[in-house]
Amino acid sequence: MEEDKLGRRIETCRYCGSRNLYVFLDLGFAPPSDRLISKEELDEPEILFPLKVAQCRDCGLTQLTYAVNPKYLYGEKYLYEYSITKTGKEHYSQMADLICKRFNLEKNSLVIDVGSNVGVLLESFKKNNMRILGIDPSPRIVSIANDRGIETWQRLMDFDTSKEIVSIKGRAKVIVGTNIFAHIDNKESFMKGMDILLEDDGILVVEAPYLVDLLENLEYDTIYLEHLEYLSVKPLKRFFEKWGMDLFDVERYEIHGKSIRIFVCRKGKRKILESVKKLIDLEEQMGVYTQKNLDEFALKVKQHKEKLTSLLEKIKNDGKRIIGISAPAKGNTLLNYCKIGADLIDYMTEKSQIKKGYFTPGMHLLIKGEDEAKNDNPDYGIIFAWNFAKEIMKNNQDFLNRGGKFIIPIPNPRIVEKIDEDSEVIKIKPVHEDERGKIIDIVDGEEFVHAGIVTFKPGAIRGNHYHKQTEQINYILKGKLKCLSKDLSKKGSKVKEVILVEGDLTTNPKFEWHSQEGIEDSEMLFFTKKNRGEGGFEDDVFRVPRNEIDDFELP
């Protein structure tokens, strides 16, 4: 792309070159989500770009129809600072630890982070005694990273940058890219660079939001100009094969509204694991490549816009005040597509200090510091960084104590008046991991007398009951379940829904009605304190059909 051009229309697939692109979603015109506006710029013209999404009918890649010049996107105005939440920092720390252990990285191996931002991930690799180098195009972000002691070069990662790294630092054992692979327009230059930069037995690790979850959970706010692609395993596998590489493993994580982490090596260097086929099969099963499902998603997006704006307008008409809590890039998609401006939201708050005092692109809402809002007394706070909603709500408990209410916009706009600790999903991490595999502790110190495994086919429903004398612990061995629950010990409680995936653990206490439905082929390990064989467990099962539970109360 020429440096003096603002961008280019995408008329052929970035992965396979096909012109057979099906445009299924139009979010109108939008500004770059991470390009914040200063007070002095409020009266100046602002450039908007088309925000449309298409899918290649040949390879399956889902992509924007317009690519903005990265020189425009990632200049001085780019103010995205990642991993400022505790959840994010823990995720990247664990990522570095697991990669070092799994691939037995020797001390002083070179690890390169593409789109390294302020260096949070590299900091964890550094603690593992790795040599590190960050590559990021934003001058302000690079300056912050270097001030933190994380060596970072201000560059776009392309063939020329790769040659420069090899000549100065040597080749890399691991190259990582978290939420950056989908930002790269010139994939040819990037992959040629990977070929000379990666050691023969090196690993490329890419983490990004997963298309399956985006479609299923209506995460359309993750669609913005910086995200050129919306990744799934099927087109990625074919793309890397074209460049003489194998996508040999895929893992799923909860970060950023659920993501995939893919592992890539040179062709034939590692065994391709079953996880790759498993997720490709899931994508086909979920219909992510069918025109019907894509059109249904687009219709749901329109309906969501109406629901969210109607909710906010009703609150304002009732004389209540609303602020935005957190100002992530995804929030600007909601603000601009739904036309949510100062008539509905007073201002935004943000933990990141570098955003303080700026205005959101497009709708021009002032961003205040997180502490400043504590002196105010708004009635509602809409959490735009909904993927970190639990942590944000816990950090703002005083807001709830003063009578404030949270609004979580995705997937369905809902009001939260209190934090429900009982519904928390625990992510079970291995207590030990080496070349032989993993050791995972599920329960420790609890007196359970029965354990069993339940399997689910897609659409299969189990449970629809509660227990009076025993609690039940559930651990997901594989697959995905939709789990419903209702606390019958509390009058007026509502049915809650949560999606559980492999590695998740939940507890159903006494008098909590629960039901599970298979979203895909799944296996669940459960523990109870009643012996099933002697009939004690079945005697403590009290069934209530799903269609009756909403109005059901204990006598």
C-alpha positions as CSV (number, residue, x, y, z in Angstrom):
1,M,0.0,0.0,0.0
2,E,1.4,3.4,-0.9
3,E,2.2,5.6,2.1
4,D,0.2,8.6,0.9
5,K,-3.0,6.6,0.5
6,L,-5.5,6.3,3.3
7,G,-6.4,2.7,2.4
8,R,-7.6,0.3,-0.2
9,R,-10.7,-1.7,-1.1
10,I,-10.4,-5.4,-0.6
11,E,-11.7,-7.1,-3.8
12,T,-9.8,-10.4,-3.4
13,C,-9.3,-12.7,-0.5
14,R,-6.2,-12.0,1.5
15,Y,-5.5,-15.7,2.0
16,C,-6.3,-17.4,-1.3
17,G,-6.8,-14.6,-3.8
18,S,-10.4,-15.5,-4.7
19,R,-12.8,-12.8,-5.8
20,N,-15.7,-14.8,-4.5
21,L,-16.5,-12.7,-1.5
22,Y,-19.9,-12.6,0.2
23,V,-20.6,-9.3,2.0
24,F,-23.0,-10.1,4.9
25,L,-22.6,-7.3,7.4
26,D,-22.6,-3.5,7.1
27,L,-21.9,-1.4,10.2
28,G,-21.9,1.9,8.3
29,F,-18.9,4.2,8.3
30,A,-16.6,4.4,11.3
31,P,-13.4,6.1,12.5
32,P,-10.4,4.0,13.6
33,S,-11.4,2.8,17.1
34,D,-8.0,3.4,18.7
35,R,-7.4,6.8,17.2
36,L,-8.6,9.1,20.0
37,I,-9.5,12.8,19.6
38,S,-7.9,15.7,21.5
39,K,-9.9,18.7,22.6
40,E,-8.2,20.8,20.0
41,E,-9.3,18.4,17.2
42,L,-13.0,18.4,18.1
43,D,-13.9,21.0,15.5
44,E,-11.7,19.5,12.8
45,P,-12.8,17.1,10.0
46,E,-12.7,13.4,11.0
47,I,-12.2,10.7,8.5
48,L,-14.6,7.7,8.4
49,F,-14.1,4.5,6.5
50,P,-16.6,1.8,5.4
51,L,-17.0,-1.0,8.0
52,K,-18.3,-4.0,6.1
53,V,-17.5,-7.7,6.6
54,A,-17.3,-10.4,3.9
55,Q,-16.5,-14.1,3.8
56,C,-14.5,-15.8,1.1
57,R,-16.7,-18.5,-0.3
58,D,-13.7,-20.6,-1.4
59,C,-11.3,-20.7,1.7
60,G,-13.7,-19.3,4.4
61,L,-11.7,-16.3,5.6
62,T,-13.9,-13.7,7.1
63,Q,-12.5,-10.2,6.5
64,L,-13.2,-6.5,6.1
65,T,-13.8,-5.1,2.7
66,Y,-11.6,-2.1,3.3
67,A,-8.0,-1.9,4.7
68,V,-6.9,1.4,6.3
69,N,-3.3,2.3,5.8
70,P,-1.4,1.1,8.9
71,K,0.7,4.3,8.9
72,Y,-2.6,6.2,9.5
73,L,-3.9,3.7,12.1
74,Y,-0.9,3.3,14.3
75,G,0.7,6.8,14.5
76,E,0.9,9.2,17.4
77,K,-2.9,9.0,17.9
78,Y,-2.9,5.3,18.6
79,L,-3.5,5.0,22.3
80,Y,-4.3,1.3,23.0
81,E,-2.5,0.0,26.1
82,Y,-3.2,-3.7,26.7
83,S,-3.3,-5.9,29.7
84,I,-4.0,-3.2,32.3
85,T,-6.5,-5.5,34.0
86,K,-5.5,-8.1,36.5
87,T,-7.2,-10.8,34.4
88,G,-5.2,-9.7,31.3
89,K,-1.9,-9.6,33.1
90,E,-2.4,-13.1,34.5
91,H,-3.4,-14.4,31.1
92,Y,-0.2,-13.2,29.5
93,S,2.0,-14.3,32.4
94,Q,0.6,-17.8,32.1
95,M,0.9,-17.8,28.4
96,A,4.7,-17.1,28.6
97,D,5.2,-19.7,31.3
98,L,3.3,-22.4,29.4
99,I,5.1,-21.8,26.1
100,C,8.5,-21.9,27.8
101,K,7.7,-25.2,29.6
102,R,5.9,-26.9,26.7
103,F,8.7,-26.3,24.2
104,N,11.5,-26.6,26.7
105,L,13.0,-23.3,25.7
106,E,16.7,-23.0,26.5
107,K,17.9,-20.0,28.5
108,N,18.5,-16.9,26.3
109,S,16.4,-18.2,23.4
110,L,15.1,-15.3,21.3
111,V,11.4,-14.6,21.7
112,I,9.8,-11.9,19.5
113,D,6.4,-10.4,20.1
114,V,4.8,-8.8,17.1
115,G,2.5,-5.9,18.1
116,S,4.1,-6.1,21.5
117,N,2.4,-2.9,22.8
118,V,3.8,-1.9,26.2
119,G,5.6,-5.2,26.7
120,V,3.4,-7.1,29.3
121,L,3.8,-10.5,27.5
122,L,7.5,-10.0,26.9
123,E,8.1,-9.0,30.5
124,S,6.9,-12.5,31.5
125,F,9.2,-14.2,28.9
126,K,12.1,-12.1,30.3
127,K,11.3,-13.5,33.8
128,N,11.8,-16.9,32.2
129,N,15.3,-15.9,31.2
130,M,14.6,-15.4,27.5
131,R,16.1,-12.8,25.2
132,I,13.2,-10.6,24.1
133,L,12.4,-8.1,21.4
134,G,9.2,-6.3,20.8
135,I,8.0,-4.9,17.4
136,D,5.2,-2.3,17.4
137,P,4.4,0.5,15.0
138,S,3.0,3.1,17.5
139,P,5.7,5.6,18.6
140,R,4.0,6.5,21.9
141,I,3.5,2.9,22.9
142,V,7.0,2.0,21.9
143,S,8.4,4.8,24.1
144,I,6.4,3.5,27.1
145,A,7.7,-0.1,26.5
146,N,11.3,1.0,26.3
147,D,10.9,3.1,29.4
148,R,9.7,-0.1,31.2
149,G,12.9,-1.9,30.2
150,I,11.4,-3.9,27.3
151,E,13.5,-3.5,24.2
152,T,11.0,-2.5,21.5
153,W,11.5,-1.4,17.9
154,Q,9.1,1.0,16.2
155,R,8.4,-1.0,13.0
156,L,5.8,-2.8,11.0
157,M,6.6,-6.5,11.0
158,D,7.4,-7.3,7.4
159,F,10.2,-8.8,5.3
160,D,12.6,-5.9,5.7
161,T,12.1,-5.8,9.5
162,S,12.7,-9.5,9.7
163,K,16.0,-9.2,7.7
164,E,17.1,-6.4,10.1
165,I,16.3,-8.5,13.2
166,V,18.3,-11.5,11.8
167,S,21.3,-9.3,11.1
168,I,21.4,-7.9,14.6
169,K,19.7,-10.4,16.9
170,G,19.8,-13.7,15.0
171,R,16.9,-16.0,14.4
172,A,14.0,-16.5,16.8
173,K,13.0,-19.6,18.6
174,V,9.5,-18.3,19.2
175,I,7.5,-15.6,17.5
176,V,4.2,-14.6,19.2
177,G,1.4,-12.4,18.1
178,T,-1.6,-11.7,20.4
179,N,-4.5,-9.9,18.7
180,I,-2.2,-8.7,15.9
181,F,-2.1,-11.4,13.1
182,A,-5.5,-10.2,12.0
183,H,-4.3,-6.6,11.8
184,I,-1.7,-7.3,9.2
185,D,-2.7,-6.4,5.6
186,N,0.5,-7.4,3.7
187,K,0.5,-11.1,4.6
188,E,3.0,-11.9,1.8
189,S,5.7,-9.7,3.2
190,F,4.9,-10.9,6.8
191,M,5.2,-14.6,5.8
192,K,8.4,-14.1,3.8
193,G,9.8,-12.5,6.9
194,M,8.7,-15.4,9.1
195,D,10.6,-17.8,6.8
196,I,14.0,-16.1,7.3
197,L,13.4,-15.1,10.9
198,L,12.1,-18.3,12.5
199,E,14.6,-21.0,13.5
200,D,14.2,-24.4,11.7
201,D,12.5,-25.9,14.7
202,G,10.9,-22.6,15.8
203,I,7.3,-21.9,16.7
204,L,4.9,-19.2,15.6
205,V,2.1,-18.6,18.2
206,V,-0.9,-16.6,17.3
207,E,-3.8,-15.7,19.6
208,A,-7.0,-14.0,18.4
209,P,-10.7,-13.9,19.0
210,Y,-12.4,-16.9,17.5
211,L,-15.0,-16.5,14.7
212,V,-17.2,-19.2,16.2
213,D,-17.6,-17.3,19.4
214,L,-18.0,-14.0,17.7
215,L,-21.0,-15.3,15.7
216,E,-22.5,-17.4,18.5
217,N,-22.2,-14.7,21.2
218,L,-23.1,-11.7,19.0
219,E,-19.7,-10.1,19.6
220,Y,-20.0,-7.7,16.7
221,D,-18.4,-4.9,18.7
222,T,-15.0,-6.7,18.1
223,I,-15.4,-5.7,14.5
224,Y,-13.5,-2.5,13.8
225,L,-11.1,-1.1,11.3
226,E,-7.9,-2.3,13.0
227,H,-9.2,-5.9,12.9
228,L,-8.9,-6.8,9.2
229,E,-9.8,-10.5,9.7
230,Y,-11.9,-12.6,12.0
231,L,-10.1,-15.9,12.4
232,S,-11.2,-19.5,12.2
233,V,-9.1,-22.7,11.9
234,K,-10.2,-23.9,8.5
235,P,-8.8,-21.0,6.4
236,L,-5.8,-20.6,8.7
237,K,-4.7,-24.2,8.1
238,R,-4.9,-23.8,4.4
239,F,-3.1,-20.4,4.5
240,F,-0.1,-21.7,6.4
241,E,0.1,-24.8,4.2
242,K,0.6,-22.5,1.2
243,W,3.6,-21.0,3.0
244,G,5.2,-24.4,3.8
245,M,4.1,-24.5,7.4
246,D,1.8,-26.6,9.6
247,L,-0.8,-25.4,12.0
248,F,-0.2,-28.3,14.5
249,D,-2.3,-27.3,17.6
250,V,-5.1,-25.1,18.7
251,E,-6.2,-24.1,22.2
252,R,-9.2,-22.1,23.4
253,Y,-9.2,-19.4,26.0
254,E,-11.6,-17.1,27.7
255,I,-9.7,-13.9,27.2
256,H,-11.3,-11.1,25.0
257,G,-14.7,-12.9,24.9
258,K,-13.1,-16.2,24.0
259,S,-10.1,-16.7,21.8
260,I,-8.0,-19.3,20.1
261,R,-4.3,-19.8,20.4
262,I,-2.8,-21.5,17.4
263,F,0.7,-23.1,17.1
264,V,2.5,-23.2,13.8
265,C,5.8,-24.8,12.7
266,R,7.7,-25.5,9.5
267,K,6.1,-28.4,7.5
268,G,6.7,-31.8,9.0
269,K,8.5,-30.6,12.1
270,R,5.7,-31.6,14.6
271,K,2.8,-34.0,14.7
272,I,-0.5,-32.3,13.9
273,L,-2.8,-32.8,16.9
274,E,-6.4,-33.8,16.9
275,S,-7.4,-30.3,18.2
276,V,-7.0,-28.9,14.7
277,K,-9.5,-31.3,13.1
278,K,-11.8,-31.0,16.2
279,L,-12.2,-27.2,15.7
280,I,-12.5,-27.4,11.9
281,D,-15.3,-29.9,12.5
282,L,-16.9,-27.6,15.1
283,E,-16.8,-24.7,12.6
284,E,-18.6,-26.8,10.0
285,Q,-21.1,-28.1,12.6
286,M,-21.9,-24.5,13.8
287,G,-22.4,-23.4,10.2
288,V,-20.0,-20.5,10.3
289,Y,-19.4,-20.8,6.6
290,T,-23.0,-20.9,5.5
291,Q,-24.8,-17.9,4.0
292,K,-27.9,-18.6,6.1
293,N,-26.1,-18.3,9.4
294,L,-24.1,-15.2,8.3
295,D,-27.4,-13.5,7.3
296,E,-29.0,-14.4,10.6
297,F,-26.1,-12.9,12.4
298,A,-26.4,-9.7,10.5
299,L,-30.1,-9.6,11.4
300,K,-29.3,-10.2,15.1
301,V,-26.9,-7.3,15.0
302,K,-29.6,-4.9,13.8
303,Q,-32.0,-6.2,16.5
304,H,-29.3,-5.7,19.2
305,K,-28.8,-2.1,18.1
306,E,-32.6,-1.5,18.7
307,K,-32.6,-3.3,22.1
308,L,-29.5,-1.4,23.4
309,T,-30.6,2.1,22.2
310,S,-34.1,1.5,23.5
311,L,-32.8,0.5,26.9
312,L,-30.6,3.6,27.2
313,E,-33.3,5.9,26.0
314,K,-35.8,4.5,28.5
315,I,-33.2,5.1,31.3
316,K,-32.6,8.7,30.2
317,N,-36.3,9.4,29.8
318,D,-36.7,8.3,33.5
319,G,-34.4,11.1,34.4
320,K,-31.4,8.8,35.2
321,R,-27.7,9.4,34.4
322,I,-25.5,7.0,32.5
323,I,-21.7,6.9,32.2
324,G,-19.5,4.5,30.2
325,I,-17.2,2.4,32.3
326,S,-14.0,1.5,30.3
327,A,-13.2,2.9,26.9
328,P,-11.8,0.0,24.8
329,A,-11.7,-0.1,21.0
330,K,-14.7,-2.4,20.8
331,G,-16.7,0.2,22.7
332,N,-16.3,2.6,19.8
333,T,-18.0,0.1,17.4
334,L,-21.1,0.1,19.7
335,L,-21.0,3.9,20.1
336,N,-20.7,4.7,16.4
337,Y,-22.9,2.0,15.0
338,C,-25.7,2.5,17.6
339,K,-25.2,6.3,17.5
340,I,-24.8,6.5,21.3
341,G,-23.6,10.1,22.0
342,A,-23.6,12.7,24.8
343,D,-27.4,12.7,24.7
344,L,-27.3,9.2,26.3
345,I,-24.0,8.9,28.0
346,D,-22.4,11.7,30.1
347,Y,-18.8,10.6,29.7
348,M,-16.5,7.6,29.7
349,T,-14.1,6.4,32.4
350,E,-10.9,4.6,31.8
351,K,-8.1,2.9,33.9
352,S,-5.5,3.7,31.2
353,Q,-3.9,7.1,32.0
354,I,-2.8,7.7,28.4
355,K,-6.5,8.0,27.3
356,K,-7.5,10.4,30.0
357,G,-8.6,13.8,28.7
358,Y,-9.2,12.6,25.1
359,F,-12.5,12.1,23.4
360,T,-13.8,8.9,21.8
361,P,-13.6,8.9,17.9
362,G,-16.8,9.6,16.1
363,M,-19.2,10.3,19.0
364,H,-16.7,12.5,20.9
365,L,-17.4,11.4,24.5
366,L,-14.9,12.8,27.1
367,I,-12.8,10.1,28.7
368,K,-12.1,10.7,32.4
369,G,-9.8,8.9,34.8
370,E,-11.3,6.0,36.7
371,D,-10.8,7.8,40.1
372,E,-12.5,11.0,38.9
373,A,-15.8,9.1,38.4
374,K,-15.8,7.9,42.0
375,N,-16.6,11.5,43.1
376,D,-19.7,11.5,40.9
377,N,-22.9,9.7,41.5
378,P,-24.4,8.4,38.2
379,D,-27.2,5.9,38.2
380,Y,-25.9,3.5,35.6
381,G,-22.5,2.5,34.2
382,I,-22.4,0.6,30.9
383,I,-19.3,-1.7,30.8
384,F,-17.9,-1.6,27.3
385,A,-15.0,-3.9,28.2
386,W,-17.6,-6.6,29.0
387,N,-15.0,-9.4,28.6
388,F,-13.6,-8.1,31.9
389,A,-17.0,-7.3,33.5
390,K,-16.5,-9.4,36.6
391,E,-13.2,-7.8,37.5
392,I,-14.5,-4.3,36.7
393,M,-17.7,-4.8,38.8
394,K,-15.6,-6.1,41.7
395,N,-13.3,-3.1,41.4
396,N,-16.4,-0.8,41.5
397,Q,-18.3,-2.4,44.4
398,D,-18.7,1.1,45.9
399,F,-20.7,2.1,42.9
400,L,-23.2,-0.7,43.6
401,N,-23.2,0.1,47.3
402,R,-24.3,3.6,46.5
403,G,-27.2,2.3,44.5
404,G,-25.6,2.3,41.0
405,K,-26.4,-0.4,38.4
406,F,-24.2,-1.9,35.7
407,I,-25.3,-2.4,32.1
408,I,-23.5,-5.2,30.2
409,P,-24.2,-4.7,26.5
410,I,-23.1,-8.0,24.9
411,P,-24.6,-10.5,23.9
412,N,-28.0,-9.2,25.2
413,P,-28.2,-5.9,27.0
414,R,-28.8,-6.6,30.7
415,I,-28.8,-4.7,34.0
416,V,-26.8,-5.9,36.9
417,E,-27.7,-4.7,40.4
418,K,-25.4,-7.0,42.4
419,I,-22.4,-9.2,41.9
420,D,-23.4,-12.9,42.1
421,E,-20.4,-14.7,43.4
422,D,-22.2,-18.1,43.4
423,S,-22.3,-18.2,39.6
424,E,-18.6,-17.8,39.2
425,V,-16.9,-20.1,36.7
426,I,-13.5,-21.3,37.9
427,K,-10.8,-21.9,35.3
428,I,-8.8,-24.9,36.3
429,K,-5.1,-24.6,35.4
430,P,-2.5,-27.5,35.5
431,V,-0.6,-27.7,38.8
432,H,2.3,-29.3,36.8
433,E,3.1,-29.7,33.2
434,D,6.1,-31.2,31.3
435,E,6.9,-33.1,28.2
436,R,4.9,-36.1,29.5
437,G,1.6,-34.1,29.9
438,K,-0.3,-32.3,32.6
439,I,-1.4,-32.9,36.2
440,I,-4.7,-31.2,37.0
441,D,-6.3,-31.0,40.5
442,I,-10.0,-30.7,40.3
443,V,-11.1,-31.1,44.0
444,D,-8.9,-31.1,47.0
445,G,-9.9,-31.5,50.6
446,E,-13.6,-32.1,49.8
447,E,-15.5,-35.2,51.0
448,F,-17.3,-36.5,48.0
449,V,-18.5,-40.1,47.8
450,H,-19.5,-40.4,44.1
451,A,-17.9,-39.3,40.8
452,G,-19.3,-39.9,37.4
453,I,-19.0,-38.9,33.8
454,V,-22.0,-37.6,31.7
455,T,-21.8,-37.3,27.9
456,F,-23.8,-34.9,25.8
457,K,-24.7,-34.9,22.1
458,P,-25.5,-31.5,20.6
459,G,-28.9,-30.4,21.8
460,A,-29.1,-33.0,24.5
461,I,-30.5,-31.7,27.8
462,R,-29.8,-33.1,31.3
463,G,-30.5,-32.1,34.8
464,N,-33.7,-30.0,35.3
465,H,-33.5,-30.7,39.0
466,Y,-32.2,-29.6,42.4
467,H,-30.9,-31.3,45.5
468,K,-31.8,-30.6,49.2
469,Q,-28.9,-32.5,50.9
470,T,-25.9,-32.4,48.6
471,E,-24.0,-30.0,46.4
472,Q,-22.7,-31.0,43.0
473,I,-19.4,-30.0,41.4
474,N,-19.1,-30.1,37.6
475,Y,-15.9,-30.2,35.6
476,I,-16.0,-30.0,31.8
477,L,-13.6,-32.6,30.3
478,K,-14.3,-31.6,26.7
479,G,-16.8,-29.7,24.5
480,K,-19.2,-26.9,25.4
481,L,-22.3,-26.8,27.5
482,K,-25.0,-24.2,28.1
483,C,-25.8,-24.3,31.8
484,L,-28.8,-22.8,33.5
485,S,-29.3,-22.4,37.2
486,K,-31.7,-20.8,39.7
487,D,-31.1,-20.3,43.5
488,L,-34.4,-21.6,45.0
489,S,-33.3,-20.7,48.5
490,K,-33.9,-17.0,47.6
491,K,-37.3,-15.7,46.8
492,G,-37.6,-14.0,43.5
493,S,-34.3,-15.3,42.1
494,K,-33.9,-15.5,38.3
495,V,-32.6,-18.2,36.0
496,K,-29.0,-17.6,35.1
497,E,-27.1,-18.8,32.0
498,V,-23.4,-19.5,31.6
499,I,-21.4,-21.2,28.8
500,L,-18.9,-23.8,30.0
501,V,-16.0,-25.1,28.0
502,E,-13.2,-27.6,28.6
503,G,-11.4,-26.9,31.8
504,D,-14.3,-25.0,33.5
505,L,-15.5,-25.9,36.9
506,T,-18.8,-24.8,38.6
507,T,-20.6,-25.8,41.8
508,N,-24.4,-26.3,42.2
509,P,-25.0,-25.8,46.0
510,K,-28.0,-27.2,47.8
511,F,-31.4,-25.9,46.6
512,E,-30.0,-24.7,43.3
513,W,-31.9,-25.9,40.3
514,H,-29.6,-26.7,37.4
515,S,-29.8,-27.9,33.8
516,Q,-27.1,-28.5,31.1
517,E,-27.5,-28.6,27.3
518,G,-24.9,-29.8,24.9
519,I,-23.8,-27.2,22.4
520,E,-21.3,-29.7,20.9
521,D,-20.2,-33.2,21.7
522,S,-19.2,-32.9,25.4
523,E,-18.2,-34.8,28.5
524,M,-18.7,-33.6,32.1
525,L,-17.2,-35.1,35.2
526,F,-19.3,-34.6,38.3
527,F,-18.9,-35.1,42.1
528,T,-21.6,-35.5,44.7
529,K,-21.8,-36.3,48.5
530,K,-24.5,-38.9,48.0
531,N,-23.8,-42.4,46.9
532,R,-25.6,-43.1,43.6
533,G,-25.4,-46.9,43.9
534,E,-27.2,-47.0,47.2
535,G,-30.0,-44.8,46.0
536,G,-29.1,-41.8,48.2
537,F,-28.4,-39.5,45.3
538,E,-31.6,-40.4,43.4
539,D,-33.7,-39.9,46.6
540,D,-32.3,-36.4,46.7
541,V,-33.2,-35.4,43.2
542,F,-36.2,-33.1,42.8
543,R,-37.2,-32.5,39.2
544,V,-38.7,-29.2,37.8
545,P,-39.2,-28.9,34.0
546,R,-37.5,-26.0,32.3
547,N,-40.8,-24.5,31.2
548,E,-41.9,-24.3,34.9
549,I,-38.8,-23.1,36.7
550,D,-39.2,-19.4,36.0
551,D,-42.2,-19.2,38.2
552,F,-41.3,-22.0,40.6
553,E,-40.7,-21.2,44.3
554,L,-40.1,-23.6,47.2
555,P,-43.1,-24.0,49.5
